């Protein structure tokens, strides 16, 4: 039986011939047949030429997620099994990441051709997030494929905030397969150990995408007072202290996070690490008023812009953070600015730095513009996968 078809409007097919995987309703002229939510469809041009094959969801702004540009390729178990194996080969055989006591992103959604699924490996266990109704419907089969390919002892499902609204999807955190430890496990990251609770905390338990950025910033912290703002488990701060920072202050609005920082500091036998449970904006204001100074400041806030309508407000937030951080930096200080909002471009952050340099009359030199660690590869045909920005500056 032929698959239902999604017909594009005239002059709207070019991005999809170019292998961009997201089809929004505005590009669609009509559908033919009765596509089921989560079911396979063929995407065709207005002249009825095959473009790609994808999975349909009438409830989502991503009406069709595309997976194959081969006309006769079925999106069956064999298809997804091959994608998962290819993703794991990249991490294990090419990047040499993961393994016992280590952690890495094993599958990264569109970048690995599996739009709507993220898999992180922590030691012998996997944590999975679904942002696609279609893949969530296939979660038991996908979990079996992941265990077969990785040898994981257990796979746990974590849900992403707001995904039910965006995808018409109802999911609950819970065990998918095997067993998961009740207590936090310990992973090693560039010589620093961290406790990770697989069933609690932010994201999937740890920010793996900042792995190499933490080391790059820490290398500039020797002998200097370091502020880790939005610290969560203390990734930037602990690496800085390990690299020789004289003192580290970790600030987060969550008591659970600041407690985790203290546990991780003790785990690594690191002293001179102070935690502050506080709204970061309020903390910065207080430190400015008190005349405090820091040698290195890391700003790693959560995603400020979750929709296009929130971009302007997000940019105001980033500018305020930069403004106060500049007031706290001593001469020749280092400012590291991270942004995980995909809707905010690197150029937006550079423009804010330019404005703040002029306002503060301080010279700002960009030393590095960085992205995520390589286990979060960027798809050449889906630039939205390049979501994480990290700018490291010297402030004279």
NORHUJO-V235558 format. One record per residue. SS is DSSP state (A for helix, B for strand, O for the rest). PSI is psi in degrees with one decimal (NA if undefined). D_FIRST is the distance of its C-alpha to the first C-alpha in Angstrom with 2 decimals. Layout:
SS | PSI | D_FIRST
SS | PSI | D_FIRST
//
This chain:
O | 134.3 | 0.00
O | 149.8 | 3.80
O | 153.9 | 6.44
B | 152.3 | 9.28
B | 142.9 | 12.03
B | 117.4 | 15.72
B | 128.0 | 17.94
B | 155.2 | 21.38
O | 158.1 | 24.63
O | 141.2 | 26.55
O | 22.5 | 28.51
O | 4.7 | 26.87
O | -18.8 | 24.64
A | -48.3 | 27.51
A | -30.6 | 27.76
A | -31.7 | 24.11
A | -31.3 | 24.40
O | 9.1 | 27.45
O | 26.0 | 25.39
O | 134.7 | 26.70
O | -0.3 | 24.38
B | 123.7 | 25.05
B | 114.1 | 23.54
B | 157.5 | 25.78
A | -32.2 | 25.18
A | -17.9 | 27.72
A | -6.6 | 25.61
B | 130.6 | 22.63
B | -49.5 | 22.57
B | 171.4 | 19.70
B | 152.4 | 16.21
B | 137.7 | 13.30
O | -164.9 | 10.98
O | 80.9 | 12.44
O | 132.8 | 12.81
O | 146.4 | 14.48
O | 121.1 | 17.72
O | -5.3 | 17.32
O | 163.7 | 13.56
B | 143.6 | 11.94
B | 156.2 | 11.83
B | 134.0 | 12.41
B | 126.5 | 15.93
B | 154.9 | 16.77
O | 172.6 | 20.19
O | -14.4 | 21.45
O | 14.5 | 21.13
O | 21.4 | 17.35
O | 133.8 | 18.10
B | 135.6 | 16.16
B | -54.5 | 18.58
B | 171.1 | 17.32
B | 138.3 | 14.93
B | -170.9 | 16.27
B | 136.3 | 16.50
B | 147.6 | 17.14
O | 107.8 | 20.13
O | -15.6 | 21.31
O | -8.3 | 24.70
O | 149.3 | 25.58
O | -25.0 | 27.37
B | 82.7 | 25.17
B | -38.5 | 22.11
B | 130.5 | 19.92
B | 126.2 | 21.13
B | 141.2 | 20.02
B | -30.0 | 19.90
B | 141.1 | 18.54
O | 20.4 | 19.20
O | 125.3 | 17.33
O | -31.3 | 14.17
O | 15.7 | 12.57
O | 121.5 | 14.19
O | 143.4 | 12.53
O | 64.4 | 14.80
O | -171.6 | 15.31
A | -38.2 | 18.73
A | -37.8 | 19.61
A | -51.3 | 19.24
A | -31.3 | 21.54
A | -41.5 | 23.84
A | -39.4 | 24.52
A | -42.7 | 25.30
A | -44.2 | 27.67
A | -39.1 | 29.41
A | -40.1 | 29.96
A | -42.9 | 31.45
A | -36.5 | 33.78
A | -40.9 | 34.87
A | -48.4 | 36.03
A | -42.4 | 38.22
A | -47.2 | 39.55
A | -31.9 | 39.93
A | -53.5 | 40.50
O | -16.6 | 42.10
O | 44.7 | 43.69
O | 170.6 | 43.19
O | -165.9 | 42.78
O | 177.6 | 44.25
O | 130.0 | 46.58
O | 2.4 | 48.40
O | 176.5 | 46.49
B | 149.0 | 43.68
B | 163.2 | 41.07
B | 122.8 | 37.77
B | -36.6 | 35.20
B | 128.7 | 32.01
B | 69.5 | 32.32
A | -125.4 | 29.16
A | -33.1 | 28.23
A | -23.5 | 30.86
A | 16.2 | 29.06
O | 19.9 | 25.53
O | 64.0 | 24.90
O | 123.6 | 25.31
O | 8.2 | 26.52
B | 129.0 | 28.19
B | 135.3 | 31.81
B | 124.4 | 33.44
B | 137.4 | 37.20
B | 128.1 | 39.01
B | 107.0 | 42.46
O | -113.2 | 44.22
O | 15.2 | 42.17
B | 157.2 | 39.93
B | 144.7 | 37.00
B | 129.2 | 36.56
B | 140.1 | 33.13
B | 135.9 | 32.36
B | 130.5 | 29.02
O | 14.9 | 28.78
O | 130.5 | 25.03
A | -45.4 | 23.40
A | -44.2 | 20.22
A | -33.0 | 22.41
A | -35.8 | 24.71
A | -26.8 | 21.96
O | 15.8 | 21.53
A | -37.0 | 25.33
A | -41.6 | 26.01
A | -40.2 | 23.72
A | -38.2 | 25.08
A | -41.4 | 28.58
A | -39.4 | 28.20
A | -42.1 | 27.12
A | -42.7 | 30.09
A | -42.0 | 32.50
A | -43.1 | 31.40
A | -28.3 | 31.85
A | -21.9 | 35.02
O | 19.2 | 36.80
O | 145.1 | 37.46
O | -22.3 | 39.40
B | 154.3 | 37.81
B | 126.4 | 35.34
B | 138.4 | 36.19
B | 125.2 | 34.16
O | 137.6 | 36.04
O | 149.9 | 34.88
O | 138.4 | 35.59
O | 131.8 | 37.57
O | -4.5 | 35.75
A | -31.3 | 32.22
A | -41.5 | 31.49
A | -41.4 | 32.43
A | -31.0 | 30.45
A | -2.6 | 27.16
O | 40.6 | 27.35
O | 131.7 | 27.71
O | 113.4 | 30.15
O | 150.3 | 31.37
O | 144.2 | 34.67
O | 141.9 | 36.53
B | 169.3 | 36.52
B | 131.3 | 36.16
B | -36.1 | 32.72
B | 143.1 | 33.84
B | -144.5 | 37.16
O | 150.3 | 40.45
O | 137.9 | 41.91
O | 141.5 | 45.67
O | -31.6 | 47.34
O | 159.3 | 49.93
O | 145.0 | 49.57
B | 170.3 | 49.03
B | 128.3 | 50.86
B | 158.0 | 49.33
B | 132.0 | 51.25
B | 104.4 | 50.66
O | 45.0 | 52.87
O | -3.0 | 55.71
B | 136.4 | 55.52
B | 143.1 | 54.24
B | 141.4 | 52.34
B | 135.2 | 51.47
B | 124.0 | 47.85
O | 113.4 | 46.72
O | -20.1 | 43.03
O | 3.1 | 42.47
O | 174.1 | 44.68
O | -172.3 | 45.81
O | 151.6 | 44.22
O | -128.1 | 40.86
O | 13.4 | 40.10
O | -19.3 | 43.84
O | 151.4 | 45.09
O | 87.7 | 44.72
A | -26.2 | 43.56
A | -20.5 | 42.93
A | 8.8 | 46.71
A | -56.4 | 47.71
A | -28.1 | 49.22
A | -36.4 | 50.44
A | -41.1 | 52.59
A | -41.3 | 54.32
A | -41.3 | 54.87
A | -41.1 | 56.56
A | -33.4 | 58.55
O | -18.2 | 60.10
O | 6.1 | 61.87
O | -3.8 | 63.22
O | 127.2 | 66.05
O | 10.3 | 69.21
O | 152.7 | 67.72
B | 131.4 | 66.98
B | 131.2 | 63.21
B | 119.8 | 61.32
B | 96.6 | 57.79
B | 136.5 | 56.46
O | 54.9 | 53.33
O | -25.5 | 53.97
O | -112.9 | 51.59
O | 6.6 | 52.35
O | 23.8 | 54.83
A | -53.1 | 52.88
A | -43.5 | 54.82
A | -44.3 | 58.10
A | -39.9 | 58.20
A | -38.5 | 57.34
A | -44.6 | 60.09
A | -40.5 | 62.66
A | -34.0 | 61.72
O | -2.7 | 62.30
O | 11.4 | 65.72
O | 141.1 | 65.46
O | -31.9 | 68.74
B | 145.8 | 67.23
B | 133.1 | 63.78
B | 121.1 | 62.97
B | 124.5 | 59.48
B | 129.8 | 58.54
B | 150.6 | 55.62
O | -4.9 | 55.24
O | 129.1 | 54.00
A | -37.3 | 56.49
A | -38.3 | 53.89
A | -46.2 | 53.43
A | -33.6 | 57.17
A | -39.2 | 57.65
A | -38.7 | 55.02
A | -46.1 | 56.91
A | -41.0 | 60.09
A | -42.7 | 58.45
A | -35.7 | 57.03
A | -44.2 | 60.43
A | -39.1 | 62.11
A | -35.6 | 59.52
O | 4.4 | 60.44
O | 45.0 | 64.15
O | 127.3 | 64.19
O | -173.1 | 66.93
O | 35.1 | 67.72
B | 117.6 | 64.38
B | 138.9 | 64.72
B | 147.3 | 62.00
B | 119.9 | 61.99
B | 109.2 | 59.78
O | 150.9 | 59.61
O | 129.0 | 57.55
A | -40.5 | 57.57
A | -44.9 | 58.54
A | -40.1 | 61.46
A | -46.5 | 62.47
A | -42.6 | 62.60
A | -43.0 | 64.69
A | -42.0 | 67.11
A | -39.6 | 67.46
A | -46.1 | 68.17
A | -32.4 | 70.77
O | -3.6 | 72.37
O | 24.4 | 72.63
O | 155.8 | 70.58
O | 146.7 | 69.51
B | 151.4 | 66.86
B | -33.8 | 66.43
B | 135.0 | 62.63
B | 128.4 | 60.14
B | 124.1 | 56.44
B | 111.5 | 54.37
B | 69.3 | 50.90
O | 163.7 | 49.78
O | 176.3 | 46.52
O | 114.3 | 43.84
O | -33.0 | 45.66
O | 106.1 | 42.87
O | -7.0 | 39.60
O | 161.9 | 38.67
A | -32.3 | 39.73
A | -13.6 | 42.19
A | 1.3 | 44.06
A | -46.0 | 44.82
A | -44.9 | 48.24
A | -39.0 | 49.45
A | -43.3 | 48.22
A | -35.6 | 50.16
A | -38.3 | 53.24
A | -45.2 | 52.85
A | -38.9 | 52.60
A | -41.4 | 55.59
A | -41.2 | 57.68
A | -46.9 | 56.96
A | -43.4 | 57.99
A | -48.1 | 61.08
A | -36.2 | 62.41
A | -39.6 | 61.62
A | -34.2 | 63.63
A | -24.6 | 66.57
A | -16.7 | 66.45
B | 132.0 | 66.17
B | 164.0 | 69.40
B | 141.1 | 70.21
B | 27.3 | 68.06
B | 165.6 | 65.58
B | 128.6 | 61.94
B | 122.9 | 59.16
B | 119.8 | 55.61
B | 122.1 | 53.03
B | 149.2 | 49.51
B | 121.3 | 46.65
O | 10.4 | 43.21
O | 112.2 | 42.02
O | -24.2 | 39.29
O | -10.9 | 40.18
O | 121.9 | 43.71
O | 159.7 | 44.13
A | -40.2 | 46.75
A | -33.3 | 48.53
A | -44.5 | 48.87
A | -37.5 | 50.78
A | -38.1 | 52.88
A | -41.1 | 53.78
A | -41.3 | 54.95
A | -41.0 | 57.05
A | -45.0 | 58.61
A | -42.8 | 59.51
A | -32.4 | 60.94
A | -44.1 | 62.92
A | -42.9 | 64.55
A | -39.6 | 65.25
A | -9.5 | 66.72
O | 33.6 | 68.55
O | 145.5 | 67.30
O | 124.7 | 65.96
B | 122.8 | 62.42
B | 123.3 | 61.18
B | 116.8 | 57.55
B | -39.9 | 57.69
B | 144.2 | 54.01
B | 112.8 | 50.66
B | 163.9 | 48.26
O | -156.5 | 44.72
O | 166.2 | 43.04
O | 157.6 | 43.54
O | -11.6 | 41.32
O | 0.8 | 39.09
O | 64.6 | 37.81
O | 155.8 | 36.75
O | 127.6 | 35.98
B | 127.5 | 32.74
O | -24.6 | 33.72
O | 1.3 | 30.73
B | 78.9 | 31.18
A | -16.6 | 34.93
A | -18.7 | 34.66
A | -11.9 | 34.67
O | 66.7 | 38.32
O | -30.6 | 39.44
O | 128.6 | 42.69
B | 139.3 | 45.88
B | 116.8 | 49.26
B | 126.5 | 52.33
B | 122.9 | 55.58
B | 154.0 | 58.70
B | 131.8 | 62.43
B | 113.9 | 64.45
O | NA | 68.00
//
